[in-house]
């Protein structure tokens, strides 16, 4: 299955910032108010994430939305 480049980039950046903060996927999910499996799916580019969830994750990572792209 071919994954969209934008989803790959976004997932990579979520993972990068999460690891820089020393957060588990589960902890980031808690901070962002999403299901615990959702972060893994985003990081693996398996989810076409909504704008609302992009904002939640950016806030939880303490980065600007643009930083995730």
C-alpha positions in Angstrom: 0.0 0.0 0.0 1.4 3.4 -1.0 1.2 6.0 1.7 0.8 9.6 0.9 4.0 11.6 1.3 2.3 14.3 3.4 1.1 11.6 5.9 4.6 10.1 6.0 6.1 13.5 6.7 3.6 14.4 9.4 3.9 11.0 11.1 7.7 11.2 11.1 7.6 14.7 12.6 5.1 13.7 15.3 7.4 10.8 16.3 10.5 13.0 16.2 8.9 15.6 18.6 7.4 13.0 20.8 10.7 11.3 21.3 12.5 14.6 21.9 10.1 15.1 24.8 10.6 11.6 26.0 6.9 10.8 25.7 5.4 7.4 24.9 2.7 7.1 22.3 0.2 6.4 25.1 1.2 9.5 27.1 1.1 11.8 24.0 -2.4 10.4 23.3 -3.5 11.2 26.8 -2.1 14.8 26.5 -3.8 15.2 23.1 -7.1 13.7 24.2 -7.1 11.0 21.5 -7.2 7.2 21.7 -4.0 5.5 22.7 -3.7 3.6 19.4 -4.3 6.7 17.3 -0.8 8.2 17.7 0.8 5.0 16.4 -1.5 5.0 13.4 -0.6 8.6 12.7 3.1 7.9 13.1 2.8 5.0 10.7 0.9 7.2 8.2 -2.2 4.9 8.5 -4.6 7.8 9.3 -5.6 10.8 7.3 -5.7 13.0 10.3 -8.2 15.8 10.8 -7.4 19.4 11.3 -8.8 19.3 14.8 -6.5 16.4 15.8 -3.5 18.1 14.2 -4.1 21.0 16.5 -4.5 18.7 19.5 -1.3 16.9 18.8 0.6 20.1 18.1 -0.5 21.6 21.4 0.4 18.4 23.3 3.8 18.5 21.7 4.1 22.2 22.5 5.0 23.0 18.8 3.3 25.0 16.1 1.1 23.2 13.6 3.5 24.2 10.8 6.4 22.4 12.6 4.6 19.1 12.0 4.7 19.6 8.2 
